[in-house]
Amino acid sequence: MSLLHYKRKPGAVLFDALNVFLFVVLTFLCVYPFYYLIINSISANDLSAAGEVYIIPLQVHLTNYRDILRLDGLYQALLVSVARTVLGSACTVLASAFLGFLFSKQNFWKRKLWYRFVVITMYFNAGLIPVYMNMHSLGLTNNFLVYILPAIVSPFNIILVKTYIESTPLSLQEAAQIDGAGVLRIFAYIILPIILPIIATILVFASVGQWNSFQDTLLYMTDSKLYTLQYTLYRYINQARMLATLIQESQSADVASDLMRQMNPTSVSMTVSVVVILPILFVYPFLQRYIVKGILIGAIKG
């Protein structure tokens, strides 16, 4: 029978329809919370506080963002967050790639022993107080390096890279060794170019983790110059009512009397949340296409 005259069975059509419906619902459930934050942050503040904004923004204005971006210490916190995200992600990616490469080498001294030592840290940790005491004794409290050093070695990322490298042809490394290439040269010129998908995957994980982290600031920092954007905005959200009052008092009488633009705890929380989320939403789509390929190849030994 010609494929042009092939008729699908009703059961197959129903199955496809249910799949499409299910994925549409799941997509809506994933996207709507972000959309809800955005439309409430640009809608009239009195309507947002009353819970009347659901589908489309009402009485659109951008004064919330103007007022939030004028808060003291915000740009310093943004600089700290960007610096920790860039440096921390770069160090994590480089360490994960190199350690994964070393653990894939059969002639690496005591390879299985060291590999097990790394993997076991995924399941056990010392606990909050011992970790804090360790960081304090190392001089990492009120130190920017506390954002970078503890996150460099990630067992999960190392496992992904190791498994990915083991799925590539060993003959490439052997050919480079015959030509006289050392470990570092093989890593830089042979391994790195062929593991770019898994590196992009790790880069996404590390960047999102660094950007969203605020607990390390809460635990280890008392110097406000080292506060991250997330921690600063976390404090603002917790103090939303007081912050809304301060912003209202700093505005002119004409603006303060306008309920549409008068900030309240709801508008502060919504706007602050959008400010935190937007940078990652812009970066993630450019690297998302590497994630599926990297995870699938890095998680299954071929």
C-alpha positions, 0 to 999 in steps of 0.5 A: 500500500502506498504511503500516500494512501495510508490511513492512521488508526483512530487510536494512534490519532487519539494518542498523538492528540493526548500527547500534544494536549499534555505537553501544551498543559505542561508548557503552560504550567512552566511558562505562566509563573514567569509571565505572571511575575512580569505582567504584575511587575508592569501593571498598576500596583494597586490592581496587582496588590488586589490580585486582579492581574491574571492574563494581560497587564493592566495600566502598564508602567515601568516605574517599579523598575526605575525605583528598584534600580535606584536602591542603594548597593544594588549595582555593587551587588550586581557586580559581585554576582556577575564576577562570581558567576563568570569566575566560578563557572569558568573554574568549575568547567575547567576543573571538571573537564580536566579531572574527568579527563584524568579519571578516564586515563587507565594509567592514572595512578590509583585512579579508582581510589581517587575517583571513589574519594571524589564520588563519595562526597556526593552522598556525605558532607560534614554538616553546616556548622563544621563547614562554617568552622572550616571556612572560618579557619581557612580565612574565607569568611568575608572573602570573595573566594568563598564563592569560587573555591568550594564550588570548583570540584563538582563530583556530578560534573566530573562523572559526566565528563569522564563518561563522555570522554570514555564514549569517544575513540581512544585512538585519537589520544593514542595518535597524539601520544605517538606524535609526542603530545603530553597530557596537557597538550592532548587535553587542550587540543584533542579532548576539549574540542570533542567534549564541547557539548558536555562543557556547555551543559556543565557551564549552564549548571554552574552558571545557574547555580552561581547566579541563584546562590544566596545562602553562602552570602547569608552564612559567610558574609557580613561585609555589605560590599561582598553581598550578591544581587540575589542576597540583596534582593532576598533581603528586599523581598523579606523587607518588602513592606518597609521598602515600599514605604521608603520608596513612597516617602522618597517620591514626590507628592504628585507621584506618591498620591498616584495609587497606580504607581505607588509601590506596595509589598506585592509590587516590590516582590514581583519586580525584584523577582523579575530582576533576578530571573531575567538575566538567566532567562536571556542566557539559557536559550543560547546554551539549551541546545547543548544540554540534551546531547551532553546529558545523554552522551555523558550519562550513558557509556556507549 
